[in-house]
């Protein structure tokens, strides 16, 4: 304080030299921060955590209020949407589970027939219409859609690959008429070129699906349908068929399915079937896994066409070249050799129905083909064809005589064949022409330069002499057994009728007493009882299984049966009256005849009676012996038939299956016919 009584500010003078601001460098700041005391050193851990949380909260609070509200609402909306989606998914799953519980599961069909019957025409129609709308310019896709649909709807995989023991049109024969008609209509709309492509694609698809293990019954039905509708189409691209065969030949089940598919065309057209067999199937004779089926296909082809009259010569020669080559030697077992020989015999008989072939030219050509170097079976078949030429065209004998000296070896084989098979050929060959040819060969005195030719000519002359003797001895007239047997049966019937009429009944007649005394009558009665039993059982089965059709047949046939009964009664009464008049006349005049005979030949009547009794006794013993022999040989025959004939296709099981199939098919057609008639009647009844 100053003397004046007021306050004064007292300060220290600043040092001008230190007037500058005291600032820290970066290194000093960093060192200061590191050495400065930290909060964690003075406060507990819980308080330090609270302090940091408050700092974070303050940062969030610095955001605008509107932004915070929007974020909060967005999160709520997302959570709500997620909850709604989860609830909807749970509800859908619950509904689907309830539907599955309510709807019974469809059982898969056990047979092809069941699967086909489950298909409706409406389904196919809708499928075809949809395909036509989607692909109006692509008919190939229409057919593929139908094929895929059939394949899915028939999930049968246990069926035999080649349908052994089934009817020849199986499984197409199982397809209902309405469905098959619709498939045929689709094929017609597609066009020829499209069908060709579709057939080849379906063959490949079948093989591919079989590799995958997928059922292929739908493919097979379509292939069979196409082959039946247009057999020529199946053989239009042979290289394609060979390519498919080569690709899958090492898989037996696929190879058999392909063979089955290719064989279907031959059931409608023999020429097409033989062409495919020759060019595609015959090489498979060398493979043991296919040999049996390839031979069976040839057998089915030739025996399934009895009405063919235009088989080409080239095709016949190709087939016999296929079968009687080295491949034929490899065929095992021997039963297949017999079967293929039978097939070739049938094929040759079909060839000789062709009236457009010049058999004289054929005879000359076949003579040139027979050679010592050719296969024995092939050579033997050509000799058979030469003999058939002689049977079919007698002018071939003239050709034979003219070329005999140039074909000694061939002539010797032909003469030996005729000599061996003369019993069967003699009735077919013209005896006059054959004798002329034999005479020409016997009287031929040409001198041969080679010893080999001379030996062949000598063998031909010897065979001709043997043939001439056989023909001379066989010209003797034999007893007409057929006519004699017929007359004998008529005579026996007349005697039985006379004896029965005379004594009033069969039991009281002399023949009835004779059969009863010798124990034969009981066997006849047993046989008659057995026939009646089976007849009654069959009648009852038909009546119970199809009462409507049985009633219709009975109603239709009753008037005709009554008419036949009335006609029988009229004829019987007339016959009895005529017989009575004749019997009365004979009975009245027989004593006079006997007296006359006794007058001129005493004792002859008694002699005739004794001889007749002896004859009857001889007949009795003979019949007993014949009966025993018939029973013995019948048993042997039945056993032989069971072992050699009723095997394979003709086995009892297969025959039974054929009978069942025939009955089912007949019943199905009858039912369809009845439904159609009923529908037409109902329609007409509604017309005013």
WOCORUR-V502942 format. One record per residue. RES is the residue in three letters. SS is DSSP state (H for helix, E for strand, - for the rest). Layout:
res->[RES:RES]
ss->[SS:SS]
This chain:
res->[UNK:UNK:UNK:UNK:UNK:UNK:UNK:UNK:UNK:UNK:UNK:UNK:UNK:UNK:UNK:UNK:UNK:UNK:UNK:UNK:UNK:UNK:UNK:UNK:UNK:UNK:UNK:UNK:UNK:UNK:UNK:UNK:UNK:UNK:UNK:UNK:UNK:UNK:UNK:UNK:UNK:UNK:UNK:UNK:UNK:UNK:UNK:UNK:UNK:UNK:UNK:UNK:UNK:UNK:UNK:UNK:UNK:UNK:UNK:UNK:UNK:UNK:UNK:UNK:UNK:UNK:UNK:UNK:UNK:UNK:UNK:UNK:UNK:UNK:UNK:UNK:UNK:UNK:UNK:UNK:UNK:UNK:UNK:UNK:UNK:UNK:UNK:UNK:UNK:UNK:UNK:UNK:UNK:UNK:UNK:UNK:UNK:UNK:UNK:UNK:UNK:UNK:UNK:UNK:UNK:UNK:UNK:UNK:UNK:UNK:UNK:UNK:UNK:UNK:UNK:UNK:UNK:UNK:UNK:UNK:UNK:UNK:UNK:UNK:UNK:UNK:UNK:UNK:UNK:UNK:UNK:UNK:UNK:UNK:UNK:UNK:UNK:UNK:UNK:UNK:UNK:UNK:UNK:UNK:UNK:UNK:UNK:UNK:UNK:UNK:UNK:UNK:UNK:UNK:UNK:UNK:UNK:UNK:UNK:UNK:UNK:UNK:UNK:UNK:UNK:UNK:UNK:UNK:UNK:UNK:UNK:UNK:UNK:UNK:UNK:UNK:UNK:UNK:UNK:UNK:UNK:UNK:UNK:UNK:UNK:UNK:UNK:UNK:UNK:UNK:UNK:UNK:UNK:UNK:UNK:UNK:UNK:UNK:UNK:UNK:UNK:UNK:UNK:UNK:UNK:UNK:UNK:UNK:UNK:UNK:UNK:UNK:UNK:UNK:UNK:UNK:UNK:UNK:UNK:UNK:UNK:UNK:UNK:UNK:UNK:UNK:UNK:UNK:UNK:UNK:UNK:UNK:UNK:UNK:UNK:UNK:UNK:UNK:UNK:UNK:UNK:UNK:UNK:UNK:UNK:UNK:UNK:UNK:UNK:UNK:UNK:UNK:UNK:UNK:UNK:UNK:UNK:UNK:UNK:UNK:UNK:UNK:UNK:UNK:UNK:UNK:UNK:UNK:UNK:UNK:UNK:UNK:UNK:UNK:UNK:UNK:UNK:UNK:UNK:UNK:UNK:UNK:UNK:UNK:UNK:UNK:UNK:UNK:UNK:UNK:UNK:UNK:UNK:UNK:UNK:UNK:UNK:UNK:UNK:UNK:UNK:UNK:UNK:UNK:UNK:UNK:UNK:UNK:UNK:UNK:UNK:UNK:UNK:UNK:UNK:UNK:UNK:UNK:UNK:UNK:UNK:UNK:UNK:UNK:UNK:UNK:UNK:UNK:UNK:UNK:UNK:UNK:UNK:UNK:UNK:UNK:UNK:UNK:UNK:UNK:UNK:UNK:UNK:UNK:UNK:UNK:UNK:UNK:UNK:UNK:UNK:UNK:UNK:UNK:UNK:UNK:UNK:UNK:UNK:UNK:UNK:UNK:UNK:UNK:UNK:UNK:UNK:UNK:UNK:UNK:UNK:UNK:UNK:UNK:UNK:UNK:UNK:UNK:UNK:UNK:UNK:UNK:UNK:UNK:UNK:UNK:UNK:UNK:UNK:UNK:UNK:UNK:UNK:UNK:UNK:UNK:UNK:UNK:UNK:UNK:UNK:UNK:UNK:UNK:UNK:UNK:UNK:UNK:UNK:UNK:UNK:UNK:UNK:UNK:UNK:UNK:UNK:UNK:UNK:UNK:UNK:UNK:UNK:UNK:UNK:UNK:UNK:UNK:UNK:UNK:UNK:UNK:UNK:UNK:UNK:UNK:UNK:UNK:UNK:UNK:UNK:UNK:UNK:UNK:UNK:UNK:UNK:UNK:UNK:UNK:UNK:UNK:UNK:UNK:UNK:UNK:UNK:UNK:UNK:UNK:UNK:UNK:UNK:UNK:UNK:UNK:UNK:UNK:UNK:UNK:UNK:UNK:UNK:UNK:UNK:UNK:UNK:UNK:UNK:UNK:UNK:UNK:UNK:UNK:UNK:UNK:UNK:UNK:UNK:UNK:UNK:UNK:UNK:UNK:UNK:UNK:UNK:UNK:UNK:UNK:UNK:UNK:UNK:UNK:UNK:UNK:UNK:UNK:UNK:UNK:UNK:UNK:UNK:UNK:UNK:UNK:UNK:UNK:UNK:UNK:UNK:UNK:UNK:UNK:UNK:UNK:UNK:UNK:UNK:UNK:UNK:UNK:UNK:UNK:UNK:UNK:UNK:UNK:UNK:UNK:UNK:UNK:UNK:UNK:UNK:UNK:UNK:UNK:UNK:UNK:UNK:UNK:UNK:UNK:UNK:UNK:UNK:UNK:UNK:UNK:UNK:UNK:UNK:UNK:UNK:UNK:UNK:UNK:UNK:UNK:UNK:UNK:UNK:UNK:UNK:UNK:UNK:UNK:UNK:UNK:UNK:UNK:UNK:UNK:UNK:UNK:UNK:UNK:UNK:UNK:UNK:UNK:UNK:UNK:UNK:UNK:UNK:UNK:UNK:UNK:UNK:UNK:UNK:UNK:UNK:UNK:UNK:UNK:UNK:UNK:UNK:UNK:UNK:UNK:UNK:UNK:UNK:UNK:UNK:UNK:UNK:UNK:UNK:UNK:UNK:UNK:UNK:UNK:UNK:UNK:UNK:UNK:UNK:UNK:UNK:UNK:UNK:UNK:UNK:UNK:UNK:UNK:UNK:UNK:UNK:UNK:UNK:UNK:UNK:UNK:UNK:UNK:UNK:UNK:UNK:UNK:UNK:UNK:UNK:UNK:UNK:UNK:UNK:UNK:UNK:UNK:UNK:UNK:UNK:UNK:UNK:UNK:UNK:UNK:UNK:UNK:UNK:UNK:UNK:UNK:UNK:UNK:UNK:UNK:UNK:UNK:UNK:UNK]
ss->[-:-:-:-:-:-:-:-:-:-:-:-:-:-:-:H:H:H:-:-:-:-:-:-:-:H:H:H:H:H:H:H:H:H:H:-:-:-:H:H:H:H:-:-:H:H:H:H:H:H:H:H:H:H:H:H:H:H:H:H:H:-:-:-:H:H:H:H:H:H:H:H:H:H:H:H:H:H:H:H:H:H:H:H:H:H:H:H:H:H:H:H:H:H:H:H:H:H:H:H:H:H:-:-:-:-:-:-:-:-:-:H:H:H:H:H:H:-:-:-:H:H:H:H:H:H:H:H:H:H:H:H:H:H:-:-:-:-:H:H:H:H:H:H:H:H:H:H:H:H:H:H:H:-:-:-:-:-:-:-:-:-:-:-:-:-:-:-:-:-:-:H:H:H:-:-:H:H:H:H:H:H:H:H:H:H:H:H:H:H:-:H:H:H:H:H:H:H:H:H:H:H:H:H:H:H:H:H:H:H:H:H:-:-:-:-:H:H:H:H:H:H:H:H:H:H:H:H:H:-:H:H:H:H:-:-:-:H:H:H:H:H:H:H:H:H:H:H:-:-:-:H:H:H:H:H:H:H:H:H:H:H:H:-:H:H:H:-:-:H:H:H:H:H:H:H:H:H:H:H:H:H:H:H:H:H:-:H:H:H:H:H:H:H:H:H:H:H:H:H:H:H:H:-:-:-:-:-:-:-:-:-:H:H:H:H:H:H:H:H:H:H:H:-:-:H:H:H:H:H:-:-:-:H:H:H:H:H:H:H:H:H:H:H:H:H:H:H:H:H:H:-:-:-:-:-:-:-:H:H:H:H:H:H:H:H:H:H:H:-:-:-:-:-:-:H:H:H:H:H:H:H:H:H:H:H:H:H:H:H:H:H:-:-:H:H:H:H:H:H:H:H:H:H:H:H:-:H:H:H:H:H:H:H:H:H:H:H:H:H:-:H:H:H:H:-:-:-:-:-:H:H:H:H:H:H:H:H:H:H:H:H:-:-:-:-:-:-:-:-:H:H:H:H:H:H:H:H:H:H:H:H:H:H:H:H:H:H:H:H:H:H:H:-:-:-:-:-:-:-:H:H:H:H:H:H:H:H:H:H:H:H:H:H:H:H:H:H:H:H:H:H:H:-:-:-:-:-:-:H:H:H:H:H:H:H:H:-:-:-:H:H:H:H:H:H:H:H:H:H:H:H:H:H:H:H:H:H:H:H:H:H:H:H:H:-:H:H:H:H:H:H:H:H:H:H:H:H:H:H:H:H:H:H:H:H:H:H:H:H:H:H:H:H:H:H:H:H:H:H:H:H:H:H:H:H:H:H:H:H:H:H:H:H:H:H:H:H:H:H:-:-:-:H:H:H:H:H:H:H:H:H:H:H:H:H:H:H:H:H:H:H:H:H:H:H:H:H:H:H:H:H:H:H:H:H:H:H:H:H:H:H:H:H:-:-:-:H:H:H:-:H:H:H:H:H:H:H:H:H:H:H:H:H:H:H:H:H:H:H:H:H:H:H:H:H:H:H:H:H:H:H:H:H:H:H:-:-]
